[in-house]
Amino acid sequence: LGLAGGEREGDMAAGKQLGGQLLPLELIDRCVGSKIWIILKGDKEFVGTLRGFDDYVNMVLEDVTEYELIVEGGGYSTTQLEQILLNGNNVCVLVPGGEGPVANPAA
């Protein structure tokens, strides 16, 4: 897994700006070292510090909180993790600086 953390020469898809637009991998590259909220397919979400990623958006996170939706009763269960590797195929949404899901007001 090659981790990003800077500009990669000759690969426009890796994050070069095109006509003043910010490309997706450029935005992710700017988040390295910062907190990020990741929403996956299914019932899991993660908040942690992004340490690196590759062209497939596989990501290494540190100081992670995993949120899993509790179907019956609503709300989330949480698990603290030191470091994880997320498969980019499961990522639906990335929220730079995000704090995670809001507590269920009905709970």
CYANA upper distance limits for C-alpha pairs under 8 A (distance plus 0.5 A):
  1 LEU  CA     54 ASP  CA      7.24
  2 GLY  CA     53 PHE  CA      7.81
  2 GLY  CA     54 ASP  CA      6.26
  3 LEU  CA     52 GLY  CA      5.36
  3 LEU  CA     53 PHE  CA      5.41
  3 LEU  CA     54 ASP  CA      5.87
  4 ALA  CA     29 ASP  CA      7.31
  4 ALA  CA     52 GLY  CA      5.92
  4 ALA  CA     53 PHE  CA      5.91
  4 ALA  CA     54 ASP  CA      6.46
  5 GLY  CA     29 ASP  CA      6.65
  5 GLY  CA     32 VAL  CA      7.03
  5 GLY  CA     52 GLY  CA      6.98
  6 GLY  CA     29 ASP  CA      7.51
  7 GLU  CA     15 GLY  CA      7.97
  7 GLU  CA     16 LYS  CA      8.40
  8 ARG  CA     14 ALA  CA      7.25
  8 ARG  CA     15 GLY  CA      8.39
 11 ASP  CA     15 GLY  CA      7.93
 11 ASP  CA     16 LYS  CA      7.77
 12 MET  CA     16 LYS  CA      5.33
 12 MET  CA     17 GLN  CA      8.08
 13 ALA  CA     23 LEU  CA      7.91
 13 ALA  CA     25 LEU  CA      7.66
 14 ALA  CA     25 LEU  CA      5.96
 14 ALA  CA     26 GLU  CA      7.26
 14 ALA  CA     55 ASP  CA      7.17
 15 GLY  CA     22 LEU  CA      8.11
 15 GLY  CA     23 LEU  CA      5.94
 15 GLY  CA     24 PRO  CA      7.19
 15 GLY  CA     25 LEU  CA      5.26
 15 GLY  CA     26 GLU  CA      4.41
 15 GLY  CA     27 LEU  CA      8.07
 15 GLY  CA     29 ASP  CA      8.20
 16 LYS  CA     22 LEU  CA      8.29
 16 LYS  CA     23 LEU  CA      7.31
 16 LYS  CA     26 GLU  CA      7.17
 17 GLN  CA     21 GLN  CA      6.14
 17 GLN  CA     22 LEU  CA      6.00
 17 GLN  CA     23 LEU  CA      6.69
 17 GLN  CA     26 GLU  CA      8.21
 18 LEU  CA     22 LEU  CA      7.73
 18 LEU  CA     23 LEU  CA      8.06
 22 LEU  CA     26 GLU  CA      6.96
 22 LEU  CA     27 LEU  CA      7.26
 23 LEU  CA     27 LEU  CA      7.07
 24 PRO  CA     28 ILE  CA      6.98
 25 LEU  CA     29 ASP  CA      6.49
 25 LEU  CA     55 ASP  CA      8.19
 26 GLU  CA     30 ARG  CA      6.81
 27 LEU  CA     31 CYS  CA      7.16
 28 ILE  CA     32 VAL  CA      7.42
 29 ASP  CA     53 PHE  CA      8.48
 31 CYS  CA     35 LYS  CA      7.86
 31 CYS  CA     36 ILE  CA      7.78
 31 CYS  CA     50 LEU  CA      7.17
 31 CYS  CA     96 PRO  CA      6.96
 32 VAL  CA     49 THR  CA      8.07
 32 VAL  CA     50 LEU  CA      5.53
 32 VAL  CA     51 ARG  CA      5.96
 32 VAL  CA     52 GLY  CA      6.56
 33 GLY  CA     49 THR  CA      6.45
 33 GLY  CA     50 LEU  CA      5.93
 33 GLY  CA     51 ARG  CA      6.11
 34 SER  CA     49 THR  CA      5.72
 34 SER  CA     50 LEU  CA      6.36
 34 SER  CA     96 PRO  CA      8.22
 34 SER  CA     97 GLY  CA      7.42
 35 LYS  CA     47 VAL  CA      7.41
 35 LYS  CA     48 GLY  CA      5.83
 35 LYS  CA     49 THR  CA      4.85
 35 LYS  CA     50 LEU  CA      6.80
 35 LYS  CA     96 PRO  CA      7.11
 35 LYS  CA     97 GLY  CA      5.53
 35 LYS  CA     98 GLY  CA      7.35
 35 LYS  CA     99 GLU  CA      8.42
 36 ILE  CA     47 VAL  CA      6.14
 36 ILE  CA     48 GLY  CA      6.20
 36 ILE  CA     49 THR  CA      6.65
 36 ILE  CA     50 LEU  CA      6.97
 36 ILE  CA     94 LEU  CA      7.43
 36 ILE  CA     95 VAL  CA      6.22
 36 ILE  CA     96 PRO  CA      5.10
 36 ILE  CA     97 GLY  CA      5.49
 36 ILE  CA     98 GLY  CA      5.92
 36 ILE  CA     99 GLU  CA      8.00
 37 TRP  CA     45 GLU  CA      7.76
 37 TRP  CA     46 PHE  CA      6.23
 37 TRP  CA     47 VAL  CA      4.89
 37 TRP  CA     48 GLY  CA      7.31
 37 TRP  CA     94 LEU  CA      6.37
 37 TRP  CA     95 VAL  CA      5.41
 37 TRP  CA     96 PRO  CA      6.88
 37 TRP  CA     97 GLY  CA      7.35
 37 TRP  CA     98 GLY  CA      5.27
 37 TRP  CA     99 GLU  CA      6.77
 37 TRP  CA    100 GLY  CA      6.16
 38 ILE  CA     45 GLU  CA      6.09
 38 ILE  CA     46 PHE  CA      5.60
 38 ILE  CA     47 VAL  CA      6.76
 38 ILE  CA     91 VAL  CA      7.46
 38 ILE  CA     92 CYS  CA      8.16
 38 ILE  CA     93 VAL  CA      6.36
 38 ILE  CA     94 LEU  CA      5.24
 38 ILE  CA     95 VAL  CA      6.82
 39 ILE  CA     44 LYS  CA      7.08
 39 ILE  CA     45 GLU  CA      4.99
 39 ILE  CA     46 PHE  CA      7.08
 39 ILE  CA     91 VAL  CA      6.72
 39 ILE  CA     92 CYS  CA      6.20
 39 ILE  CA     93 VAL  CA      5.57
 39 ILE  CA     94 LEU  CA      6.99
 40 LEU  CA     44 LYS  CA      6.22
 40 LEU  CA     45 GLU  CA      6.32
 40 LEU  CA     90 ASN  CA      5.86
 40 LEU  CA     91 VAL  CA      5.00
 40 LEU  CA     92 CYS  CA      5.65
 40 LEU  CA     93 VAL  CA      7.44
 41 LYS  CA     90 ASN  CA      5.96
 41 LYS  CA     91 VAL  CA      6.83
 41 LYS  CA     92 CYS  CA      6.51
 43 ASP  CA     68 GLU  CA      6.09
 43 ASP  CA     69 LEU  CA      5.69
 44 LYS  CA     66 GLU  CA      7.52
 44 LYS  CA     67 TYR  CA      6.12
 44 LYS  CA     68 GLU  CA      5.10
 44 LYS  CA     69 LEU  CA      6.99
 45 GLU  CA     66 GLU  CA      6.41
 45 GLU  CA     67 TYR  CA      5.52
 45 GLU  CA     68 GLU  CA      7.00
 45 GLU  CA    100 GLY  CA      7.88
 45 GLU  CA    101 PRO  CA      8.35
 46 PHE  CA     64 VAL  CA      7.10
 46 PHE  CA     65 THR  CA      6.17
 46 PHE  CA     66 GLU  CA      5.10
 46 PHE  CA     67 TYR  CA      6.53
 46 PHE  CA    100 GLY  CA      7.59
 47 VAL  CA     64 VAL  CA      6.07
 47 VAL  CA     65 THR  CA      5.79
 47 VAL  CA     66 GLU  CA      7.20
 47 VAL  CA     98 GLY  CA      7.80
 47 VAL  CA     99 GLU  CA      7.02
 47 VAL  CA    100 GLY  CA      6.38
 48 GLY  CA     61 LEU  CA      6.15
 48 GLY  CA     62 GLU  CA      6.18
 48 GLY  CA     63 ASP  CA      5.92
 48 GLY  CA     64 VAL  CA      4.72
 48 GLY  CA     65 THR  CA      6.89
 49 THR  CA     61 LEU  CA      5.81
 49 THR  CA     62 GLU  CA      5.66
 49 THR  CA     63 ASP  CA      6.81
 49 THR  CA     64 VAL  CA      7.58
 50 LEU  CA     59 MET  CA      7.65
 50 LEU  CA     60 VAL  CA      6.66
 50 LEU  CA     61 LEU  CA      5.18
 50 LEU  CA     62 GLU  CA      7.18
 51 ARG  CA     59 MET  CA      8.04
 51 ARG  CA     60 VAL  CA      5.93
 51 ARG  CA     61 LEU  CA      6.05
 51 ARG  CA     62 GLU  CA      7.36
 52 GLY  CA     59 MET  CA      6.27
 52 GLY  CA     60 VAL  CA      5.80
 52 GLY  CA     61 LEU  CA      7.92
 53 PHE  CA     57 VAL  CA      6.05
 53 PHE  CA     58 ASN  CA      5.88
 53 PHE  CA     59 MET  CA      4.84
 53 PHE  CA     60 VAL  CA      6.80
 54 ASP  CA     58 ASN  CA      6.17
 54 ASP  CA     59 MET  CA      7.47
 56 TYR  CA     88 GLY  CA      6.29
 56 TYR  CA     89 ASN  CA      8.16
 57 VAL  CA     87 ASN  CA      7.84
 57 VAL  CA     88 GLY  CA      5.06
 57 VAL  CA     89 ASN  CA      8.32
 58 ASN  CA     85 LEU  CA      7.49
 58 ASN  CA     86 LEU  CA      6.02
 58 ASN  CA     87 ASN  CA      5.20
 58 ASN  CA     88 GLY  CA      4.72
 58 ASN  CA     89 ASN  CA      8.24
 59 MET  CA     85 LEU  CA      6.07
 59 MET  CA     86 LEU  CA      5.63
 59 MET  CA     87 ASN  CA      7.32
 59 MET  CA     88 GLY  CA      7.40
 60 VAL  CA     83 GLN  CA      7.66
 60 VAL  CA     84 ILE  CA      6.22
 60 VAL  CA     85 LEU  CA      5.08
 60 VAL  CA     86 LEU  CA      6.97
 61 LEU  CA     83 GLN  CA      6.09
 61 LEU  CA     84 ILE  CA      5.89
 61 LEU  CA     85 LEU  CA      7.03
 61 LEU  CA     86 LEU  CA      8.37
 62 GLU  CA     81 LEU  CA      8.06
 62 GLU  CA     82 GLU  CA      6.08
 62 GLU  CA     83 GLN  CA      4.82
 62 GLU  CA     84 ILE  CA      7.12
 63 ASP  CA     80 GLN  CA      7.91
 63 ASP  CA     81 LEU  CA      6.66
 63 ASP  CA     82 GLU  CA      5.42
 63 ASP  CA     83 GLN  CA      6.75
 64 VAL  CA     80 GLN  CA      6.32
 64 VAL  CA     81 LEU  CA      5.49
 64 VAL  CA     82 GLU  CA      6.60
 64 VAL  CA     83 GLN  CA      7.08
 64 VAL  CA     84 ILE  CA      8.10
 65 THR  CA     78 THR  CA      6.98
 65 THR  CA     79 THR  CA      6.19
 65 THR  CA     80 GLN  CA      5.21
 65 THR  CA     81 LEU  CA      6.72
 66 GLU  CA     78 THR  CA      5.91
 66 GLU  CA     79 THR  CA      5.55
 66 GLU  CA     80 GLN  CA      6.86
 66 GLU  CA     81 LEU  CA      7.88
 67 TYR  CA     76 TYR  CA      6.29
 67 TYR  CA     77 SER  CA      6.23
 67 TYR  CA     78 THR  CA      5.23
 67 TYR  CA     79 THR  CA      7.29
 67 TYR  CA    100 GLY  CA      8.47
 67 TYR  CA    101 PRO  CA      8.32
 68 GLU  CA     76 TYR  CA      5.78
 68 GLU  CA     77 SER  CA      5.80
 68 GLU  CA     78 THR  CA      6.98
 69 LEU  CA     74 GLY  CA      7.41
 69 LEU  CA     75 GLY  CA      6.61
 69 LEU  CA     76 TYR  CA      5.08
 69 LEU  CA     77 SER  CA      7.11
 70 ILE  CA     74 GLY  CA      5.69
 70 ILE  CA     75 GLY  CA      6.14
 70 ILE  CA     76 TYR  CA      5.85
 70 ILE  CA     77 SER  CA      7.17
 71 VAL  CA     75 GLY  CA      8.42
 73 GLY  CA    107 ALA  CA      8.31
 74 GLY  CA    104 ASN  CA      7.44
 74 GLY  CA    107 ALA  CA      7.82
 75 GLY  CA    103 ALA  CA      7.00
 75 GLY  CA    104 ASN  CA      5.84
 75 GLY  CA    107 ALA  CA      7.36
 76 TYR  CA    103 ALA  CA      8.23
 86 LEU  CA     90 ASN  CA      8.43
 87 ASN  CA     91 VAL  CA      7.89
103 ALA  CA    107 ALA  CA      8.37
